[in-house]
Amino acid sequence: MSGGTAGVVVNARFRVGPQTGVQRVATELCRAIVPPLAEIVPDRDWGGARNHLWEQLVLPRRLHGAPLWSPCNTGPVAVAEQVVTIHDAAVLDHPEWFSPTFRRIYGILWPALARRVRRLVTVSHYSQERLAQVLDVPRDRIRVVYNGVGPAFRPIAPDQVEAVATRYGVEPGKYFATLATVEPRKNLALVHAGWATAHGRLPADYRLLVIGGAGKSTIFAASQTVSNAATIRAGFVPDDDLPALLGGSLGLLYPSRYEGFGLPVVEAMACGTPVVTTRLTSLGEVGGDAALYVDPDDVEGMAVHILALASSRDLRADLGARGIANAARFSWDTAAAAMTEIFRDDF
């Protein structure tokens, strides 16, 4: 078959269950690909291993021979006419971060898919290199399609920023933002330790806004020195509020140890917000010269960056302008066009 998206079906398992970053990427790409792709969606979220069984046993029968795109790290091994997007190799590079069941499933599934399907796709050149090595496949079997940044992530008008920030108990220009997660790779302990070190040297009304609703007790267990008065835990934040919260902050603190891409970095940059991150994995590739970088274990280095951003309007303006320019490299329309080209070439 040739002709772009004609006849391609999406493994739309991502339409049910929790919507994490990987599912967000699939949603954005499916919205941007024109004409829209047909989707096969599970009847419901079966949960756990039963979702994998649906994917392996039910989905192939419902395809009736059509070529398949599986955008969220897994796909049916029985379907050779398939493109599978794998976002990173973290489960194979750092199995200690994942449950034994998760490790077993992906340790079996990924090598089988890599041997059988038409094409693998990933989201950075770093992930391309790692997946080629750990799955023992030629590098040119894996295409790179960068993630995009949605149009909602842009510099937001001050009155809108103020209205949203006020609802979360922070004042524009007087807080830093970070994203909460229980995953060890996100390295929230460094954020809290750096904030604890810096906060005594900042104006008393400055805050750290922790965005995200998962696992708060786990996240904060290693950072009890951060007082409640200095830290605001926002919990779950709707997508509509996120650009204003990022845009009103002095900077996004995101010192992750491992990313396949690092979408929060470019989303913050698109809002004109300075970013502090690491050079590990894909983050230097994505952040370019528009971020401040810190060693993942350097508490004092994180504190120094916090203090520099808080005290220098010129530094914030420079990083903001460079970030907007850097984020312009990434768009969902470009990503959708790249996926369409892959379907044209491989099906």
C-alpha positions as CSV (number, residue, x, y, z in Angstrom):
1,M,0.0,0.0,0.0
2,S,1.2,3.6,-0.7
3,G,-0.5,6.9,-0.1
4,G,0.2,8.3,3.3
5,T,-2.4,7.6,6.0
6,A,-4.9,5.8,3.8
7,G,-6.0,2.6,5.5
8,V,-3.8,3.0,8.6
9,V,-5.5,2.1,11.8
10,V,-4.4,3.4,15.3
11,N,-4.1,1.1,18.3
12,A,-6.1,3.5,20.4
13,R,-5.7,1.7,23.7
14,F,-4.5,5.1,25.0
15,R,-8.1,6.4,24.9
16,V,-8.9,4.4,28.0
17,G,-7.1,4.5,31.4
18,P,-4.8,7.1,32.9
19,Q,-3.7,9.9,30.6
20,T,0.1,10.3,31.2
21,G,2.6,12.0,29.0
22,V,2.8,9.2,26.5
23,Q,-1.0,9.2,26.0
24,R,-0.9,13.0,25.6
25,V,1.5,12.6,22.8
26,A,-0.7,10.1,21.0
27,T,-3.7,12.3,21.4
28,E,-1.9,15.3,20.0
29,L,-0.6,13.4,17.0
30,C,-3.9,11.8,16.2
31,R,-5.5,15.3,16.3
32,A,-2.8,16.7,13.9
33,I,-2.7,13.9,11.3
34,V,-4.8,14.7,8.3
35,P,-7.0,13.0,7.2
36,P,-7.8,11.5,10.6
37,L,-6.8,7.9,11.1
38,A,-9.3,5.2,12.0
39,E,-9.0,4.1,15.6
40,I,-9.7,0.8,17.4
41,V,-10.5,1.5,21.0
42,P,-11.1,-1.1,23.8
43,D,-14.6,-1.3,25.0
44,R,-13.4,-0.2,28.4
45,D,-10.3,0.0,30.6
46,W,-9.8,-3.6,31.5
47,G,-7.0,-2.8,33.8
48,G,-3.5,-4.2,34.2
49,A,-2.6,-7.4,32.3
50,R,-6.1,-7.7,30.7
51,N,-5.3,-4.5,28.7
52,H,-2.3,-6.3,27.3
53,L,-4.4,-9.4,26.5
54,W,-6.9,-7.2,24.6
55,E,-4.0,-5.7,22.7
56,Q,-2.4,-9.0,21.9
57,L,-5.5,-11.1,21.2
58,V,-8.5,-8.9,20.4
59,L,-7.0,-6.0,18.5
60,P,-5.4,-8.2,15.7
61,R,-8.7,-9.8,14.9
62,R,-10.4,-6.4,14.6
63,L,-7.8,-5.1,12.1
64,H,-8.9,-7.3,9.2
65,G,-5.5,-7.0,7.7
66,A,-5.1,-3.2,7.9
67,P,-1.7,-1.7,8.7
68,L,-1.4,-0.6,12.3
69,W,0.2,2.2,14.2
70,S,0.8,1.6,17.9
71,P,1.8,5.0,19.4
72,C,2.3,4.1,23.1
73,N,5.2,1.7,23.6
74,T,3.3,-1.6,23.1
75,G,1.6,-3.4,20.2
76,P,0.4,-6.8,19.2
77,V,3.3,-9.1,18.3
78,A,1.1,-11.0,15.8
79,V,0.9,-7.9,13.5
80,A,3.9,-7.5,11.3
81,E,2.4,-4.7,9.2
82,Q,2.8,-2.3,12.1
83,V,4.7,0.8,13.2
84,V,5.4,1.0,16.9
85,T,6.4,4.2,18.7
86,I,8.6,3.5,21.8
87,H,9.4,6.7,23.7
88,D,12.4,5.6,25.6
89,A,14.5,2.7,26.8
90,A,14.2,3.4,30.5
91,V,12.8,0.1,31.6
92,L,15.8,-1.7,30.0
93,D,18.4,0.9,31.0
94,H,17.1,1.2,34.6
95,P,15.0,-1.8,35.6
96,E,15.4,-0.9,39.2
97,W,12.9,2.0,38.6
98,F,10.1,-0.4,37.6
99,S,8.0,-3.2,39.1
100,P,9.0,-6.8,38.4
101,T,5.8,-7.4,36.4
102,F,6.4,-4.3,34.3
103,R,10.0,-5.4,33.6
104,R,9.0,-8.9,32.6
105,I,6.3,-7.7,30.2
106,Y,8.4,-5.2,28.4
107,G,11.5,-7.4,28.5
108,I,9.6,-9.9,26.4
109,L,7.4,-7.7,24.3
110,W,9.9,-5.1,23.0
111,P,12.5,-7.6,21.5
112,A,9.6,-9.5,19.9
113,L,8.2,-6.4,18.3
114,A,11.6,-5.1,17.3
115,R,12.2,-8.3,15.3
116,R,8.8,-8.4,13.7
117,V,7.3,-5.0,12.9
118,R,7.9,-2.8,9.9
119,R,9.3,0.1,11.8
120,L,10.1,1.5,15.2
121,V,9.7,5.2,15.9
122,T,11.0,7.1,18.9
123,V,11.1,10.7,20.0
124,S,14.8,11.7,20.2
125,H,18.1,10.8,18.8
126,Y,19.2,9.8,22.3
127,S,16.3,7.3,22.5
128,Q,17.1,6.1,19.0
129,E,20.7,5.2,20.0
130,R,19.7,3.5,23.2
131,L,16.9,1.5,21.7
132,A,19.1,0.3,18.8
133,Q,21.6,-0.9,21.4
134,V,19.3,-2.6,23.9
135,L,17.0,-4.2,21.3
136,D,19.9,-5.1,19.0
137,V,18.4,-3.6,15.9
138,P,20.1,-1.5,13.2
139,R,19.8,2.2,14.0
140,D,18.2,3.0,10.7
141,R,15.3,0.7,11.6
142,I,14.3,3.4,14.1
143,R,13.0,6.7,12.9
144,V,13.0,9.8,15.1
145,V,9.9,12.0,15.3
146,Y,10.2,14.8,17.8
147,N,7.3,15.6,20.0
148,G,5.5,18.9,19.5
149,V,4.3,21.9,21.5
150,G,0.6,22.8,21.4
151,P,-0.5,26.3,20.6
152,A,-1.8,26.8,24.2
153,F,1.8,27.0,25.3
154,R,2.8,30.5,24.5
155,P,3.4,33.8,26.4
156,I,0.2,34.5,28.3
157,A,-1.2,38.0,28.9
158,P,-0.4,39.3,32.4
159,D,-4.1,39.6,33.5
160,Q,-4.7,35.9,32.6
161,V,-1.6,34.8,34.4
162,E,-2.6,36.7,37.5
163,A,-6.1,35.3,37.5
164,V,-4.9,31.7,37.2
165,A,-2.0,32.1,39.7
166,T,-4.2,33.7,42.3
167,R,-6.5,30.6,42.3
168,Y,-3.4,28.5,43.2
169,G,-2.2,30.9,45.9
170,V,0.8,32.3,44.2
171,E,1.8,35.7,42.9
172,P,3.2,36.1,39.4
173,G,6.9,36.6,39.4
174,K,7.3,35.4,43.0
175,Y,7.3,31.6,42.6
176,F,9.1,28.7,40.9
177,A,7.3,25.8,39.4
178,T,8.1,22.1,39.4
179,L,6.2,19.0,38.3
180,A,5.4,16.3,40.9
181,T,5.8,12.6,40.2
182,V,6.7,9.5,42.3
183,E,9.1,8.3,39.6
184,P,12.7,8.3,40.9
185,R,13.9,9.4,37.5
186,K,12.2,12.8,37.9
187,N,14.6,13.7,40.7
188,L,12.2,15.8,42.8
189,A,14.5,15.4,45.8
190,L,17.0,17.7,44.2
191,V,14.4,20.4,43.6
192,H,13.3,20.3,47.2
193,A,16.8,20.2,48.6
194,G,17.9,23.1,46.3
195,W,14.8,25.0,47.3
196,A,15.5,24.5,51.0
197,T,19.0,25.7,50.5
198,A,18.0,28.8,48.5
199,H,14.8,29.9,50.2
200,G,16.5,31.6,53.2
201,R,18.3,33.9,50.7
202,L,15.1,34.8,48.8
203,P,12.3,37.3,49.7
204,A,10.1,35.8,52.4
205,D,7.0,35.7,50.1
206,Y,8.6,33.6,47.3
207,R,7.1,30.2,46.9
208,L,7.7,26.8,45.2
209,L,4.6,25.6,43.4
210,V,4.5,21.8,43.0
211,I,2.2,20.9,40.1
212,G,0.8,17.4,39.9
213,G,-1.4,15.2,42.0
214,A,0.3,11.9,42.4
215,G,2.1,10.5,45.4
216,K,2.6,13.6,47.5
217,S,3.6,11.8,50.6
218,T,6.3,9.9,48.7
219,I,7.5,13.0,46.9
220,F,7.9,15.1,50.1
221,A,9.3,12.4,52.3
222,A,12.9,13.5,51.5
223,S,12.2,17.2,51.8
224,Q,10.7,17.9,55.2
225,T,13.0,20.9,55.6
226,V,10.8,22.8,53.1
227,S,8.2,24.6,55.2
228,N,4.5,24.6,54.2
229,A,4.7,28.4,54.1
230,A,7.3,28.2,51.3
231,T,5.8,25.4,49.3
232,I,2.4,25.1,47.7
233,R,1.2,21.8,46.5
234,A,-1.2,22.5,43.7
235,G,-2.3,18.9,43.1
236,F,-3.8,18.1,39.8
237,V,-3.8,21.0,37.4
238,P,-6.1,21.1,34.3
239,D,-4.3,21.5,31.0
240,D,-6.0,24.9,30.5
241,D,-4.3,26.3,33.6
242,L,-0.8,25.0,32.9
243,P,0.5,27.6,30.4
244,A,-0.5,30.5,32.8
245,L,1.1,28.8,35.8
246,L,4.3,28.1,33.9
247,G,4.3,31.6,32.4
248,G,3.9,33.3,35.7
249,S,6.8,31.5,37.3
250,L,10.4,32.6,37.6
251,G,11.4,29.3,36.2
252,L,10.6,25.6,35.8
253,L,12.8,23.3,37.9
254,Y,13.0,20.0,36.1
255,P,16.3,18.2,36.9
256,S,15.2,14.8,35.5
257,R,17.6,11.9,35.4
258,Y,16.1,10.2,32.3
259,E,13.8,11.4,29.6
260,G,12.9,10.1,26.2
261,F,12.1,13.6,25.1
262,G,11.3,16.0,28.0
263,L,8.0,17.6,26.9
264,P,7.7,19.9,30.0
265,V,11.0,21.5,29.1
266,V,9.8,22.8,25.7
267,E,6.3,23.6,26.9
268,A,7.8,25.9,29.6
269,M,10.1,27.4,27.0
270,A,7.2,28.1,24.6
271,C,5.6,30.1,27.4
272,G,8.8,32.2,27.7
273,T,9.7,30.6,31.1
274,P,13.3,29.8,32.0
275,V,14.1,26.2,32.6
276,V,16.6,24.5,34.9
277,T,17.2,20.9,33.9
278,T,20.1,18.4,33.4
279,R,22.1,17.4,30.4
280,L,21.2,13.7,30.9
281,T,19.7,11.6,28.2
282,S,17.7,13.6,25.7
283,L,17.5,16.8,27.8
284,G,20.5,18.6,26.3
285,E,19.3,17.6,22.8
286,V,15.9,19.1,23.4
287,G,16.9,22.1,25.6
288,G,19.8,23.2,23.4
289,D,21.4,26.5,24.5
290,A,18.1,27.8,26.0
291,A,18.3,26.1,29.4
292,L,20.3,26.3,32.6
293,Y,21.8,23.0,33.3
294,V,22.7,21.4,36.7
295,D,24.3,18.1,37.7
296,P,21.5,15.8,39.0
297,D,23.0,15.5,42.5
298,D,24.3,19.1,42.8
299,V,22.1,20.7,45.5
300,E,24.2,23.9,45.7
301,G,24.1,24.2,41.9
302,M,20.3,24.0,41.9
303,A,20.2,26.7,44.7
304,V,22.6,28.9,42.7
305,H,20.3,28.7,39.6
306,I,17.2,29.5,41.7
307,L,18.9,32.5,43.2
308,A,20.2,33.7,39.9
309,L,16.8,33.6,38.2
310,A,15.2,35.3,41.2
311,S,17.6,38.2,41.2
312,S,18.3,38.8,37.5
313,R,15.5,40.2,35.2
314,D,18.1,40.2,32.3
315,L,18.9,36.5,32.8
316,R,15.2,35.7,32.8
317,A,14.6,37.8,29.7
318,D,17.5,36.2,27.8
319,L,16.5,32.7,28.6
320,G,12.9,33.4,27.9
321,A,13.7,34.7,24.4
322,R,16.0,31.8,23.7
323,G,13.5,29.3,25.0
324,I,10.7,30.6,22.7
325,A,13.1,30.3,19.7
326,N,14.1,26.8,20.8
327,A,10.6,25.6,21.3
328,A,9.6,26.7,17.8
329,R,11.7,23.7,16.6
330,F,8.9,21.4,17.8
331,S,5.4,21.3,16.5
332,W,2.7,18.7,16.3
333,D,2.0,19.5,12.7
334,T,5.7,18.8,11.9
335,A,5.5,15.5,13.9
336,A,2.2,14.6,12.1
337,A,3.8,15.2,8.7
338,A,6.8,13.0,9.7
339,M,4.5,10.2,10.8
340,T,2.5,10.4,7.6
341,E,5.8,10.1,5.6
342,I,6.7,7.0,7.6
343,F,3.3,5.4,6.8
344,R,3.8,6.2,3.2
345,D,7.3,4.7,3.2
346,D,6.6,1.5,5.2
347,F,3.0,0.4,4.3
